Structures are given as structure tokens and as C-alpha cells.
């Protein structure tokens, strides 16, 4: 897998190696759960303005959101059955809501897990599915911590 993480927002200082390590871990978890082999995956870290712009352009929703995921299925016969994807993660929203609920780092890590879950085909379009996804993502966060991965994603 080739993973690229790009910080497109300027308000919050990001620890890119920690984001990269955690994204690799969550993609491995999601791939193992679904049998997906990841090829090229990119993670774009954005602010509310960019999140809203992408959400409006691609999903028709005129508001910023936490995570947007795009799957790019392999072209038959060209890439050996691997899946490519892109995540757009709203750092500004994670920082604001994380301060309310638990921590900014935890919220951002949860968005990353949630995006990887969506990339692998999980859907949160019903209360039951949303609850299943949240339980799985919180378990992934716990597993990451147990593996010693750095969950400090924002620099202070």
C-alpha cells in the first residue's frame, strides 16, 4: 500500500508521522475485516471551508462534515484487484468537537478510523449500522493504543 497524508489546513499543527502510522493501522484493520488489499490511499487534512466545498461539490450537502471518503475501484485487468481511495478529514471540526467531548486527538483519530471504515464499505445510514461502526472504530482505537501507536496527532 502507498499511503500519502497531506495537511491542507493551517490552523492546527499536525504530527504527520503519527497520522500516517495510525492511518496505516486502520487501513490494515479495515482490509483484514473485508478482504480488501489497498493500493494507493491518500488522506487530506482540511478545514471547515474546504470540507464544506468538497461536501457540496461531491455529495450535494452545503455544510462542513467530519470525514468524506472516496473509493476508486480497480480497473479490471490493470491493478491486480487492489482498491484505491481518498479520505478528506476535517481537522478544524475535530479540534472544536474534541474539546467538547473528550480530546482533540481522540476526535481526530476517531475521524481517521471512521474514514477507513467507510473506505472498506461500511455504511452508517441507519442507527444500527452507525452503532456497529462506532463500536468497531473505538475498538480499533483501543487496539492502536495497546500496540503502542502514537495517538497524539495534534501538536500543542
QUIKAUR-V7392 format. One record per residue. RES is the residue in one small letter. SS is DSSP state (alpha for helix, beta for strand, coil for the rest). OMEGA is omega in whole degrees, 0 to 359 (* if undefined). NEAR is the number of other ideal C-beta (glycine too) atoms within 12 Angstrom. Layout:
[[RES;SS;OMEGA;NEAR] [RES;SS;OMEGA;NEAR]]
//
This chain:
[[x;coil;175;25] [x;beta;182;18] [x;beta;177;31] [x;beta;176;23] [x;beta;182;32] [x;beta;178;23] [x;beta;182;28] [x;coil;178;25] [x;coil;186;27] [x;coil;187;14] [x;coil;184;23] [x;coil;177;31] [x;coil;185;19] [x;beta;173;35] [x;coil;187;26] [x;alpha;178;22] [x;alpha;179;18] [x;alpha;177;27] [x;alpha;182;43] [x;alpha;180;28] [x;alpha;180;26] [x;alpha;178;43] [x;alpha;176;45] [x;alpha;181;28] [x;alpha;181;32] [x;alpha;177;47] [x;alpha;176;42] [x;alpha;178;27] [x;alpha;182;31] [x;alpha;178;37] [x;alpha;179;26] [x;alpha;181;18] [x;alpha;188;22] [x;alpha;183;21] [x;coil;180;13] [x;coil;171;28] [x;coil;183;22] [x;beta;175;35] [x;beta;179;27] [x;beta;175;22] [x;beta;176;37] [x;beta;176;30] [x;beta;177;42] [x;beta;179;32] [x;beta;189;41] [x;beta;175;36] [x;coil;181;27] [x;alpha;182;26] [x;alpha;181;20] [x;alpha;177;28] [x;alpha;179;34] [x;alpha;180;25] [x;alpha;181;23] [x;alpha;179;30] [x;alpha;179;26] [x;alpha;184;17] [x;alpha;188;15] [x;alpha;184;16] [x;alpha;179;19] [x;coil;179;11] [x;coil;186;15] [x;coil;178;13] [x;coil;175;18] [x;coil;179;29] [x;coil;184;33] [x;coil;185;34] [x;beta;170;42] [x;beta;180;34] [x;beta;178;39] [x;beta;175;25] [x;beta;176;27] [x;beta;182;20] [x;coil;180;17] [x;coil;174;19] [x;coil;182;13] [x;coil;177;9] [x;coil;184;7] [x;coil;186;12] [x;coil;173;17] [x;coil;175;13] [x;coil;178;16] [x;coil;178;24] [x;beta;175;30] [x;beta;179;29] [x;beta;177;39] [x;beta;174;32] [x;beta;173;45] [x;beta;186;40] [x;beta;182;49] [x;beta;181;41] [x;alpha;181;46] [x;alpha;178;32] [x;alpha;178;36] [x;alpha;180;42] [x;alpha;181;32] [x;alpha;183;20] [x;alpha;178;23] [x;alpha;178;26] [x;alpha;180;18] [x;alpha;191;13] [x;alpha;182;16] [x;coil;174;17] [x;coil;179;21] [x;alpha;179;31] [x;alpha;181;33] [x;alpha;181;29] [x;alpha;179;33] [x;alpha;177;45] [x;alpha;178;41] [x;alpha;177;38] [x;alpha;179;41] [x;alpha;177;49] [x;alpha;181;47] [x;alpha;178;38] [x;alpha;178;43] [x;alpha;177;47] [x;alpha;178;38] [x;alpha;179;35] [x;alpha;182;42] [x;coil;174;33] [x;coil;179;21] [x;coil;183;32] [x;coil;181;17] [x;coil;185;24] [x;coil;173;11] [x;coil;178;11] [x;alpha;180;10] [x;alpha;179;12] [x;alpha;178;17] [x;alpha;179;18] [x;alpha;177;14] [x;alpha;180;19] [x;alpha;182;30] [x;alpha;178;20] [x;alpha;181;19] [x;alpha;183;29] [x;alpha;176;36] [x;alpha;176;21] [x;alpha;177;20] [x;alpha;178;36] [x;alpha;178;34] [x;alpha;179;20] [x;alpha;179;22] [x;alpha;179;34] [x;alpha;179;20] [x;alpha;178;12] [x;coil;179;18] [x;coil;178;12] [x;coil;180;30] [x;coil;179;23] [x;coil;175;33] [x;coil;190;23] [x;coil;181;41] [x;beta;175;30] [x;coil;179;20] [x;coil;*;12]]
//
